[in-house]
Every structure is written in structure tokens, then in C-alpha cells.
Amino acid sequence: MKDDAINPHKTTDEHCFTPRVDIWENSEALHMQLEMPGVGPDAVDVRLEEGVLTVLGRVPASVPGERVLSEYEVGNYERAFRVSEAIDPNRIEARMRNGVLNLTLAKAEAAKPKRIAVHAA
């Protein structure tokens, strides 16, 4: 995706939604699932800058053919999250399918729980 395709600092008249998100954690990673209906994989921008993970999604303004009924507003999506240093920035994965963005934020080795062996005295 080109950098100028989605610019968070550009002023626009378009409506911007906050996507709903589910977040869960296991010992290896944080997992995030964001709903962005109408957004395709080529219209998503995920960035990690200065400890802030930003997700931007652009929905096309028009659909092919004549619109017969429209019950929802068309708009773009934006959401930002502060990310701790416990996340390895080089191991963040993003997958988009059917308007749902799945992010896996792998934990840094130092942040993973360590099992400590107990020996008989």
C-alpha cells in the first residue's frame, strides 16, 4: 500500500469509525481482532511508531452499480493502541479476511513467563 493512500494527518470530510476489537493473550502473544466491514487487505495500514500501534482502514466511497438501499454509513476506520516494550516489534503479523483484521503481537523473549525448577535441598 502506498504511504499516501491513507494519511492519518490529512483533513477530510469523510466519516471515521472506531472499529470494535477483541483482545486476548496467551504466553506467546497478544491477539487482536478488529471488525472493519468493507475494508479489503489492500486498504489497511498497520503501523507501530513510538510505542503506538495504529490501524487505519479505507472503505471505497462507491460501489459498482446503482445503490438500491443503504442502511449503514460508509466511512473509514481508525484505532490506536499503546504497546508496551514487552512486544517484539519485528514479530507483529497482520491478516485481513472478510472485513476482519487479525493481529498477532508476539511477546519479546524477556517478557515471556519462565518456569523455574525447584530442587530438593
LINRA-V693168 format. One record per pair of residues at least 12 apart in sequence whose C-alpha atoms are under 7 Angstrom apart, sorted by the first residue. I is the first residue (numbers start at 0). GAP is how many residues later the second one is. D is the distance in whole Angstrom. If there is no record, write none. Layout:
I;GAP;D
I;GAP;D
//
This chain:
0;41;6
13;61;6
14;60;5
14;61;6
15;59;5
15;60;5
15;61;5
15;62;7
16;58;7
16;59;6
16;60;5
16;61;6
17;59;6
17;60;6
17;61;6
18;15;6
18;16;6
18;17;6
18;58;6
18;59;7
18;60;7
19;14;6
19;15;6
20;12;5
20;13;4
20;14;7
21;12;7
26;85;6
26;86;7
27;78;6
27;79;6
27;84;7
28;75;6
28;76;5
28;77;4
28;78;5
29;74;6
29;75;5
29;76;6
30;72;6
30;73;5
30;74;6
31;70;6
31;71;5
31;72;7
32;67;7
32;68;6
32;69;5
32;70;6
33;66;6
33;67;5
33;68;7
34;64;6
34;65;5
34;66;6
35;41;7
35;63;5
35;64;6
36;62;4
37;21;6
37;61;6
38;18;6
38;19;6
38;20;5
38;60;5
39;59;7
40;55;5
42;14;6
42;15;5
43;12;6
43;13;4
43;14;7
44;12;6
50;31;6
50;32;5
50;33;7
51;28;7
51;29;6
51;30;5
51;31;6
52;27;6
52;28;5
52;29;6
52;30;6
53;25;6
53;26;4
53;27;7
54;23;6
54;24;5
54;25;6
55;21;6
55;22;5
55;23;7
56;19;6
56;20;5
56;21;6
57;18;5
57;19;7
58;15;7
58;16;6
58;17;5
60;13;7
85;21;6
85;22;5
85;25;5
86;18;6
86;19;6
86;20;4
86;21;5
87;18;6
87;19;5
87;20;5
90;14;7
90;15;6
91;12;6
91;13;5
91;14;6
92;12;7
//
